[in-house]
Amino acid sequence: MSFPDGSSVEFADREGLCYSEANGYSVAINFYFQHRFLKGRRLVLREIQHWDSPNEAELISDVKRQEIREKIEVYCARRRIPLVVE
């Protein structure tokens, strides 16, 4: 799913998302299944710390982390995926 600023969120695999920006920065994000009796997915924000290679030395700011969260929430809402954020 693409956003007007050129960023995107997409499934990378069964338990992961990929967030990318127009400038080439990207980060793989774990996207956990909820516990046995709960539906949907779980996103753990504190795990989003560094950009992926070749920018892995750069930390992701709190402001950027919140922006990523909001985009993932839009992504999940459009696909009707229940989401819990920790």
N, C-alpha and C positions, 0 to 999 in steps of 0.2 A: 504494500500500500504506500503510495507516494503522497507527500505533503507539499503545499505551495512553496515552502522554502527550499525544496530540493532534497529533503531528507526522506527516508523510507524505513518501514518496518516490514519484515517478512519472516515466515517460518524458515529456520535454517535446517531443522530436523525435528524429530518427535518431541524433544524436550528443550528446544532452543529457538530463540529469535535472533535476528540480526538487525541492528539499527545502523543505518548508514547516513552520512551527510554528503552534501553536494561537493564538499572540499576533499572527499576521499577518506575521511575519518570513519571508522566503523568499530562496533563492539558487539561481541557475541554475548547473549544474555540467556542465563538459565531460566526456564519457564516451566516450573514444576507442576505436576499433577497434584490436585488436592488430595487430602487423606481419603482413605477408602470410601467413606459414606458421603463425602462432599463433592459437589460437581464443580467443574471449572479448573482454573489454573491459579498458581501462586507466583507472585513476583517478589523477590527479596531485593529491595533497593540498595541495601548496604553492600551487596555483591558487585554492583556496577561501579568499579573503581578506576580502571585504566582503559584507554583505547587499545584496540588490537594493533598488531604489527602493520606498518613500521612505526607507529606512534605510541608504542606501549610504555614509553617513559613518561608520557603526559597523563596526569591525573584528570579525571572527569570531575568538573566542579559540581557543587551542590545545585547551582542554578541549572546547569546542563542536565544533571541527573533528574531534576524535576520536569524539565522539558521532555526528556526521554520517557519518563513515566506517563505524562499526559498523552503523548503520542501512542504509547502502548495501550492506554485506556481507550482511546478512540479506535484503534485497530481492533481491540477485543470487542468493543461495543458493536462495531459494524459487522462483526462475524458472530455475534451472539455467544461469545465465550465469557462465562462468568469469571471474574478476576478478583483476587484478594491481593492487596499490596501490603507488604510488611516493611 
